[in-house]
Amino acid sequence: MKTKILVVDDEQDALEVLSFKLREAGFTPVLAKDGTRAIAIAREEHPDLIVLDLMLPEVDGLEVCKILRRDPSTSSIPVIMLTARAAEMDRVLGLELGADDYVTKPFSPRELVIRIRKQLARIRAGEEPGAQLRVGDIQIDVPRHAVQVGSRGITLTATEFRLLEILARRRGRVQSRDRLLQDVWGYENPIDSRTVDTHMRRLREKLGAAAQLLETVRGVGYRFAAEG
């Protein structure tokens, strides 16, 4: 089966262009012009990834992202936001609500396809057989893409999981924000370190008391504590 990509945008021209480029890249595009329809399709068809424009009529992209992340059936689907270049606050809110990445308009369809491929490659890498990681109360089951804190299972987005896994595998070593942007998001030329900070804040909230194992090294980046 081809990889299914849900594209949500209220502009017909944008949908047509992205649909053509996705088919050209070997994906199966599924299209929605409003937030309500996007939520229904995500629940019914479980796409492999969602490209979500934030400027939608009635139910906007931020609300769509919030609803998808609260629903266990859609909470782990990667989301790439499409935002206006000037809408910095919307980008920050989107990341805080659980979006995995963003592309600012106007954008190159080729760039978007590259971002999609990188997101999917990270997920598939996590599906390969691998060891379980345990530090303190945090247990990471890489093949099952599952995380437990003590006896409590927590739900992470694909990006949050990858961020936690990388820090755990490199525990005791400081990871700069630029290094994390390269290794987690695949950015070849890191420019916006706030993306890392926003995801770290969300990850810490979900880990609760165990978040003390994720240390901030001021002026440098982050480190998973060497000892649990």
C-alpha angles and dihedrals in degrees: 000000000000119000110266119223121190111211117195118192133131093216111091093203091055091049092051094049094046092044091054093047093047093050089047088054092051099259130125109235122210114192135212129174099196141033097249092055091045092056092048093050092047090054095044103040104025097216119208091237139001127221103201128190111209096210101075130144120255100349105038127209095261091056091045090053091049093051093047092050092051093052112082090211092060104021096102098046108115114243126203112192126215110212138173111259092242096047097093094150091054090053092051092047091048092053091047090052091054110272111152100212142348139218120201123226130275091045140160113255086217090058090050092051089051091051090049092051091050093050092050093045091056091052093048091049087057091054093061117099112273145145127285114246122215128181119165109315093341118098119183119195102195100187092049094040089229133139129196129189104200104313093334120100115214130200116232131180117242091260095047089051092050091048092051093045094052093048091047093049089050096040116163092026123099115239116203119223090245091052091051091048088055098043100037103030100024095233108163092194107032113209110154114055091174087080089067093045093051093051091045090054091052092045092052092050091055094046093054114188091359088067087087086081089067105078127195114221102203115238093005117055140259140320135193106229112257093225125047 
